[in-house]
Amino acid sequence: MLAYKETLTSDITRVALEWLPSPVFVHDVDTLFYANLAAQELFGASDRSHLEGLAIESIVHPHDRDAGAQRRTLVLQHDHVYERVPLKLLTLQGEPLYLEVSARRIFVGGVPLILAVGRWGS
């Protein structure tokens, strides 16, 4: 019964994460590894492969790149948590995009990564 519950919980988590209406990303300092459906739509990606593996700097507006790199380093190296930080990003088409992003460190297979959840800025 326990194995069934663990599998069920894992499946529910995976599906819920994928279908959340908020954009969700998993990345390190340099590279985007995961983007849910809302993130794909927000950034104008017709397929997950257009975002995954992408350099983070390519979707961060030039004005926010230095500060963003510093924040990503703090999250990964010092477990700093950010809540609702306003960011100026770029869609894949180069259009500006404003989001509030909350981010924290997670571990996937023992590797530290950043889980970021966005919401449209107010």
C-alpha positions in Angstrom: 0.0 0.0 0.0 2.8 2.4 0.8 4.4 2.1 -2.6 1.0 2.8 -4.2 0.6 5.9 -2.1 4.1 7.1 -3.0 3.5 6.6 -6.7 0.1 8.3 -6.5 1.6 11.3 -4.7 4.4 11.5 -7.3 2.0 11.3 -10.2 -0.3 14.0 -8.7 2.6 16.3 -8.0 4.0 15.9 -11.5 0.6 16.5 -13.2 -0.3 19.4 -10.9 3.0 21.1 -11.5 2.6 20.8 -15.2 -0.9 22.2 -15.3 -0.6 25.0 -12.7 -1.8 28.3 -14.2 1.4 30.0 -12.9 4.7 29.7 -14.8 7.1 27.3 -13.1 10.8 26.9 -13.9 13.7 24.8 -12.7 17.1 26.0 -13.5 20.7 26.5 -12.3 22.8 29.7 -12.6 23.0 29.4 -16.4 20.6 26.9 -17.9 16.8 26.3 -17.8 16.0 22.6 -17.3 12.2 22.6 -16.9 9.3 24.9 -17.8 5.6 24.0 -17.3 2.9 24.7 -19.8 2.1 28.1 -18.4 5.7 29.1 -18.8 5.8 27.8 -22.3 2.7 29.8 -23.2 4.0 33.0 -21.5 7.3 32.9 -23.3 5.8 32.1 -26.7 7.3 28.6 -26.9 5.3 26.2 -29.1 7.1 23.2 -27.5 8.9 22.5 -24.3 12.2 22.0 -26.2 12.2 25.7 -27.2 12.8 26.6 -23.5 14.6 23.6 -21.9 18.3 23.9 -22.3 18.1 27.6 -23.0 20.6 30.0 -21.4 18.9 31.9 -18.6 20.5 35.1 -19.8 18.6 34.8 -23.1 15.3 35.3 -21.4 16.4 37.9 -18.9 16.2 41.6 -20.0 19.7 43.1 -20.2 18.8 45.6 -17.4 18.1 42.7 -15.0 21.0 40.4 -16.0 23.6 41.4 -13.4 21.1 41.5 -10.5 19.6 38.2 -11.6 22.9 36.4 -11.7 23.7 37.6 -8.2 20.2 36.4 -7.0 20.7 33.0 -8.6 24.1 32.6 -6.9 22.6 33.5 -3.5 19.8 31.0 -3.9 22.1 28.1 -5.0 25.1 28.8 -2.7 23.4 30.2 0.4 19.8 28.8 0.3 18.5 32.4 0.1 14.7 32.5 -0.6 13.2 35.3 -2.8 9.5 36.1 -2.7 7.8 38.2 -5.4 10.8 39.9 -6.9 9.8 42.0 -9.9 11.7 41.0 -13.0 11.9 42.2 -16.5 12.3 39.2 -18.9 12.1 38.6 -22.6 9.8 36.3 -24.6 11.4 34.1 -27.2 10.3 36.7 -29.7 12.2 39.4 -27.8 9.2 41.2 -26.3 9.5 42.5 -22.7 7.7 40.6 -20.1 7.1 41.6 -16.5 6.8 39.0 -13.7 7.0 38.8 -10.0 9.1 35.7 -9.2 9.5 33.7 -6.1 12.5 31.3 -6.0 14.2 28.9 -3.7 16.8 26.1 -3.8 15.7 22.5 -4.3 17.7 19.3 -4.8 17.1 17.0 -7.7 19.2 13.8 -7.6 21.5 15.6 -5.1 22.1 18.5 -7.5 21.1 22.0 -6.2 18.7 23.8 -8.6 16.4 26.7 -8.4 12.6 26.3 -8.4 11.0 29.6 -9.6 7.4 30.4 -9.7 6.1 33.5 -11.5 3.1 35.6 -11.4 2.2 38.6 -13.5 3.4 41.8 -12.0 1.0 44.3 -10.5 
